[in-house]
Structure formats: structure tokens, C-alpha cells
Amino acid sequence: MSVKLYVGNLSVRVLDSHLEKLSGQVGTVKSVEIVKKAEVNLSEPWLKKLGLEPFEKLAVVRMGSRSDAIAAAKLLHGKKLFGRKLIVRMAGPHGPPIRP
């Protein structure tokens, strides 16, 4: 079962491959998708609650297991990538994401 991570505060220079390479250091990466704010239909209060608002780009990283997701969240959260500190939130099994 894959587990989703939401990665925010991305530089416009970040590519899927950057996050896949970093996350792959600690576990199996199933997929990485970067979306722009204009492409998502997420309510701003929900994003603010997660600490992901405001954002221009947001990544959804699917890891192979919960333990892989936790390890990737610990590695990525606060890490500087192209001059910006990443913000990572792990999706809960039901409902809104939870913090790592």
C-alpha cells in the first residue's frame, strides 16, 4: 500500500526527478507528481491548516510503505532545495493529512 506525502514551498526550479531522487535515498518511491496551484482544487483553509498555504507548486510523493513515507518525510522536511525549505505533510489513512 502506498502512502502519500504532500511537499510544499517548492521552488519553481524543482522537478519531479529531484524529489524522486531525494525520497529514493530512504525508500521505494511509487510516483512523484508536481502540480501548480492553478491545477488543484483544494480549499485554502485546508491548506492553511496543513501549513502549506500559500504555495505556487505542490508535490504529491507516493512512497511504497508507511515506514518509507516516514523516513522520507523526516529527510525532506526542512531540507533546503534551490534555496527554499521544504514543508512535508504525510497523508492520513482517512481525511486530512497529518504532520510527520
C-alpha positions in Angstrom: 0.0 0.0 0.0 1.4 3.3 -1.0 1.4 6.3 1.4 1.2 9.9 0.1 3.4 12.8 1.2 2.5 16.4 0.4 5.6 18.6 -0.2 5.2 22.3 -0.3 7.2 25.5 -0.5 8.8 24.3 -3.7 11.0 26.5 -5.9 9.8 26.9 -9.4 13.0 25.1 -10.4 12.1 21.8 -8.6 11.4 18.9 -10.9 9.7 15.5 -10.2 13.1 13.9 -10.6 14.7 16.0 -7.8 12.1 14.8 -5.3 12.2 11.2 -6.6 16.0 11.1 -6.2 15.9 12.5 -2.6 13.0 10.3 -1.4 14.5 7.3 -3.1 17.5 7.6 -0.7 15.4 6.2 2.1 12.7 4.0 0.5 10.7 3.0 -2.5 9.1 5.8 -4.5 6.0 4.8 -6.3 5.4 8.2 -8.0 6.0 11.9 -7.8 3.6 14.5 -9.2 4.2 18.2 -9.1 1.1 20.4 -9.6 0.7 24.1 -9.8 -1.8 26.0 -7.6 -4.0 26.7 -10.6 -4.3 23.0 -11.3 -5.6 21.9 -7.9 -9.0 22.3 -6.4 -8.1 22.4 -2.7 -9.7 24.8 -0.3 -7.4 27.4 1.2 -8.4 26.8 4.8 -7.4 23.1 4.4 -4.0 24.2 3.0 -3.6 26.8 5.8 -4.4 24.1 8.4 -1.6 22.0 7.0 0.9 24.8 6.8 1.1 24.6 3.0 -0.6 27.9 2.1 0.4 29.9 0.2 2.1 27.8 -2.5 2.7 28.0 -6.2 3.7 24.4 -6.6 2.9 21.4 -4.5 4.2 17.8 -4.9 2.5 14.6 -4.1 5.0 11.9 -3.4 3.8 8.3 -3.1 6.1 6.1 -1.1 5.9 2.3 -1.1 5.2 1.9 2.6 4.3 3.9 5.7 7.9 3.4 7.1 9.3 4.6 3.8 7.0 7.7 3.9 8.0 8.5 7.5 11.7 8.2 6.6 11.2 10.4 3.5 9.2 13.0 5.5 12.0 13.2 8.1 14.6 13.6 5.3 12.7 16.2 3.3 11.0 18.3 5.9 13.1 21.5 6.4 15.6 20.5 3.8 16.7 23.3 1.5 16.2 22.7 -2.2 17.0 25.5 -4.6 17.1 28.0 -1.7 13.7 27.1 -0.1 13.0 25.0 2.9 10.6 22.1 2.1 7.4 21.6 4.1 6.3 18.0 4.2 3.0 16.6 5.5 2.0 12.9 5.5 -1.5 11.9 4.4 -3.5 10.1 7.0 -5.5 6.9 6.0 -8.8 8.8 6.1 -9.3 12.5 6.0 -6.8 15.3 6.0 -3.0 14.8 6.1 -1.2 14.6 9.4 2.2 16.1 10.2 5.2 13.7 10.3 
